[in-house]
Amino acid sequence: MTKASWQPGRRDLLKLASAGVLTNASVPWFEALATDAQRQSGRAPKACILLWMDGGPSQQHTFDPKPRGEFGAISTSVPGIHICEHLPQMSQVMDEVALIRSMSTGEGDHYRAKYYLHTGFQRVGGFEHPAIGCIASHENGDPTNDLPSFVTIDAGYDKGNGGRLYRSVPSYLGARHAPLAVRHPDTGLENQPADAGDVELARRLALLARGERRFAQQYATSLVRQKQTAFDRAVSLMRSDAVTAFDVDSESPALRAAYGSHRFGKACLMARRLIERGASFIEIFHRGWDDHEGAAQRVKPRMGWMDPAMATLITDLKSRGLLDRTLIIWMGEFGRGPINGKDHYARAWTTMLAGAGLKTGQVVGRTDEKTRHTGGTVVDRPVSVPDFFATICHALDIDPAKEFHAAGNRPMPIVDPEGAAITELF
């Protein structure tokens, strides 16, 4: 068999893809074939929905209530696991959830912690690591899908605090893996023409494309290539029926009511629609959780929209056969201090995971309940940021030991080598 006549079979492509042949290069025809092979194998790539509570949610007022805390605790669908009394719907799906109550990350500055929890690395100088959503797009995204692999959705805010919002960047992975930003789930994809097939629109786009190509040829810089990538992606999406994934109003009134009328609930519904259409990573962010005045007065009303939206997202994905391939993460950049939740607290806090075939219905780690500062110390199974990232990668079938290459051919691992996945979840 000659080299020119060899055509890789499905098994060959799967082996090559899993071996990381495309680590440092993007070859569209190969990626398309590899994705097609993966689909033929019946194993769809894993996806992720990150529910980001910007500012740092209080663990004691949500998923790690304490006897001396301001809120009571209620039993759940899993005997022995108790959560905040204001999360009644989440209590009924606890068998689909794993709580990590022993996060110990040590970074109490808002922006540095946001960077750390989005990239897995502490920021040093001006170097930018790619965000986890960009990594998921690179590793699990479908290059043949008109829908962007990574989408962020703004779920609003109830007060302006928490410092600067972290914006995910792909860094050395390339502009193709940057997120598409949805400003409001009610408006969906903005600036969408009424008729994407309009002849006059097509003529204008073609004229613009010619000008863009000439400019890109004359000024072949990274920034210009990124702009060209964004233009091409926007036009492709504009002409595709994939745009319908952003239309939450097309869902039944009953399902929309179950998710709730708050922006967060609508964002969760949009996330499910995007996952259904092949997106790899959705980040929904809600701002305002920097509760220095005390968490109780702010967290209680938030539970009114967060509880039904999260519980419905879990049950909706499960009913459609999507939960086993979709990881749901709930977290912020750190927790809040014992017991009233006023201060930044990175020594002992909680995250929540669901789906992706994890061993759910369990709690990993434990904080103390006997000292004056109840819940302020991890007493069992501390989990670091590298540990957490190794766990996420393992759940998404991404090799945490894989290396990319940054500028200057500098090897960059996906996860800090010191990280170890939480084996109890697998």
N, C-alpha and C positions, 0 to 999 in steps of 0.2 A: 504494500500500500504506500503510495507516494504521500508526501507531506501535504501537497495541494489537494489531494482527494479525500484526506481524512476528515470525517465529520464526527465531532464528539457526541456520544450518546448521553442519555439522561443520567446514567450512573457516573459517567466521566465528569459531567458538568457539576454534579453535586459534590463530588470529591474535590474538584478544583476550587469550587466556591468555598467549601468548608476549610480548605487549606489556606485560604487568604491570599490567593493569587492576585486579587485586585487591590491589595492593600494600598499601593502607592500610585495607582493609575485608574482612570475611568475609561473603560472600553465599552461603548454603548451596545455593540452587537453581542459581546460576550455577556454583559449584564442581562440583556434581554433573554438570551438563551438560557442562562443560569436560572433566571426567575421562572421561565417557562418550564424548565426541568423540575424546579421545586414544586410548582403547581401540579405537574403531572404526577409527582410522587405522593400527592395528597396531603402534604405538610405545608400549610400556609405559614408565612413568617409571623412571628409574634409582634404584637403592637402594644402601645402603652398610653395611658391617660394619666397625666400628672395633675393633681388638684393642688395648686400651690396657694397657701394661705400666707400672703406676704405680710411680714412684720413680726411673725413668731407667735403661733397660737399656744394657748396655755394647755398643757397636758392634763393638769388636774381638773380643768373645767370641760374636758372632752373625753379622752380615752384612757385616762389613768386617774380616776377619782380617788380621793383619800378620805378616811373616816373623819378627819378634822377639817375637811374642805368646805367651801361655800355651797357646793351643790351636792345633792344626794346621788347615790349610785343605784342602778337598776340591774336586775339579772338579764341575761341574754339567751339566745337560742342554744348557746353552749354552756352547760352547767359549770359554774365556778368562775366564769368570766363576767365581770361587771363593768359597765361604762356609765357615763353621765346620764342623769335622769332626763335630760332634755334631748336625748337621742333615741327615742322609742322605736323609730323605724329601723335605724341601724342595728338596734339590739336584736331585731328579728332576722337579720342576715349575717349574724356574727359567725355562723358556720362557714361563710364564704370569705372570712376576713382573718388576717394574721396581724396582731399588734406587736410592734417592737417598742417596748417600754424602756429600753436601756440605751437609747442613743446618747453617746458621750463624745461630743465633737470639739468642744473647747474654744470655739470662735464666737465671741459675743458681739462683734461689730456687724451691723446690718449688711452692708454691701459685701464685705469680705466673706461673711457667712453665706450670703446668697450665691456668690461666685463659687464658693467651696461646695455647696450642696447641689449646684447645677453641673459642675465640671468634674468633681472628685479630687481636685487639686487646689491648694492654696495659691493665690495669685502672687507672683514674684515679678516686680518691675512692670514693664508694659506688655509682657508676653501674654497672649490670650490662648487658653485651652478651649477646644470645642465643647459645647454644651452637650449634655446627654441626649437631648432631642436631635441634635445634628448628627451625633454618632449613630443613633437608631436609624435615622434617615439613610445614612451612608451604608450601614450594615444590613438593614432589613427593608429598605425602601424598594419599591417597584419602579424601575426606570421607564417602563412602558405606560405607566399610569399618568393621565393628564392631571390628576389631583396631586398637589404637593405632598410629600411624605411627612412633613413637619408643619403643624399649624398651631398658632397660639391664639387664644380667645380671651378677651378682656371681660371679666365678670363684674367689673365695677369696684366700688369702694364705699365704705360707710364713714370714713374719715381719712383725712390726708396725713398719713404718718408712715413710719417704717423706712424712711430714707429713699434713696434712689432705687428704682425698679431695675432688676437685672434683665437685660435683653440678650437672649441666646445668640451666640455667634458661631459660625462653623469653623472659623480660623483656617488652618491648613487643609481642611477637608474640602473647601471650595464653596462658592456661592450657591451652587445647586442645592446644598443641604441647609441653607438658611431657612428660617421659618416664614410662612405666610401669616401675616398678622390680621386677625379679625377684630375690629375695634368694638363691635357690639353684636351680640347674637341676633338681635332684632333686624339689623340691616344686612347681616351676612356678608357676602362678597360685594364690596363697594365698587362703584364705577363700572358696573357691568352694563354693556350696551343693550338696548331693548331688543335688537335683532343682530346677533353676532354673525349672521349669514348675509347681512346687507352688502350689496355690491359696492356701494360707495365706501363703506367702512373697509371692505377688503382692499379696495384700491388705495386708500390712505395708509393702511397698515403696510402694504407692499412698498409704497413709496418711502415710508419711514424705515422699513427694514433695509432697503438699499442704502439709505444714508447712514444707518447705524453700522452696516457691514463695512462701508468705505472708511468710516471713522475708526472702526476696530482694527482694520488692516493697517492704517497709518499710525495708530497709537496702540500698539499691542501690549498694553500694560495690564496688570492684574485687576485694577479697578475698572478698566474698560471691559474686560472679559466678564467681570461680575455683573456689570450693567447689562451687557448683551444677554447673559444667562437669564437675568430677571425679566428682560423684555420678551425673550423667547418663551419663557415659562408662562408669562401673563397672557400672551396671545394664544398659546396652546390651551390654557384653561378657559379662556374666553370663548373659544370655539367648541368646547366640549360639553357634553351633557353632565359632566362631573360637577358642574356648578350647582346642580340641583341638590347636592349633598349639604349645601349651606342653608337650605330653606327649611327651617324647623316648622313653619306654619303648615307644611304639607302633611304633617303627622296628625293623627286623630286627636280630637279635642280631649278625649279621656286620657291619652298618654301624656299630652302636654300638661294637663292638670296634675297628673301624678308627679311629673318633674317639678312643677311649680312655676309661678309667674315671675319669680326673681331672675335677674340676669344669669345668676349662677346655675339655676335649674335649666334655663334655655341653653346655656353653654354646654352643660352635660349632655343634653339631648342632641345638640349639634355634634358633639364629640362622638357619640354613638353612631350617628349617621356617617361621619367621616371615616371612622374605623370600618364600618360596613362597606364603604367604597374603596378601601385599600390603603388608607393613610397609616403611617407607621407610628407616629408620636403626636399626641395632642397635649398641649399645656393650657390649662385653664387657671387664670390667676385672679384672686380677689385681694384687694389691698385694704389695709386699715387695722391689722391685727397687733399693732404695737401698743398694747393696752397698759400704759404706765399708770393710768388712774385706777387700775384694778380690772381684772378680766371679767368678773361676774356680770357687771351691768352691760357690757358689750356682747359677750358670748351668748347669753341667753336668747336675745332676739335673732342672732345669726343662726342659731340652731333651727329656728322656724323654717328657714329656706334651705339650709345645708343638709339637714337630716333627710327630708323626703327626696331631695335631688340625688344624693349619694346612694341611698337605698334603692331608688328606682333605677339608677344607672346599673347597679349590680344585677338586679333582677331582669332588667331589659336585655342586657348583654347575654345573660344566661339563657333566657327564653329563646334567643336567636342563635344559640350555639356559638357565641363569640367570646364568652367569658374565659374559657380555657386557653385561648390564645391572646387574651388581652390582660395586661398587668395594669391595675389601678393603684396609684400611689397618692396618699394624702399626707401633706407635711408643709412646714414652713422652714425658715432658715435656722431656727432654734426653738426652744420652749420658753416658758416663763417661770420666774422664781416662785418657790413655795411661800405661802400657800395661796395667797390672793392673786397671784399671777401678774404682779406689777413690773418686774424687772426682766431684762434679757437673761436667759439661762441656757447655757450650752453644755452643762455638765451632765444633765440627766433629763431627757425628754422623750417624746413619743412620735412615731410615724405609723402609718397604717398601710398595709398591702392587701390586695385582693386579686383573685383571678390567676391567669397564666399557669394553671396547673399546680400551683403551690399547695403545700400541706397547710390548709387553713383551719380555722376553728381553734386557734392556739395563741398563746402569748409568749413572746420571746423576751427574756430579761425581766428584771424587777427592780423597783426603787423602794427605798426604806419607808416604813410606816411607824417607826417607834421614836424617832428623835424629834426635837422641837421643830426642826425644819423638815417636816414630813415630805417625802418625795424629792428631796434635794440630792440624794446620793444613789448611784447605781450599786446595788448589792448583788446582782447576778447577771452575768452574760453581757458585759459592755460591748456596744457596737460602735465602731468608728466610721468616719466617712468612707475610707477605702473599703471597709467591710461592706458597707451599705451599697456602694457602687459595684463591687464584685457580685453582690446578691442580685442587683437589678440586671446586670449583664447576663448572669446565669439564667435568670428568669426569662430573659428575652432571647436566649440562645445565641448570645454574642460572646465570643471568646475574650474574657477579661485580660488575658495575657498577650493578646495581639498588639502589635506595634504599628503605628503610622510613622510617617517621616515629615517633620516640619522643615522650615527653611534651613538650608545648609545641610540637608540630609540628616538632620538630627533625629534620632529614634525617640518616639514618644509613645509610651504604653497607653492603652485605653484606661486602665486602672492602675493606681499606685500598687506596685508589687507587694507591698505590705498588707494589702487587703485580702481578706479571706471570706468567701461567701458564707452566709448563715446556713449551715448544713441542715438544721432542723426544719427548714422550709422546703426541702427537696427530697 
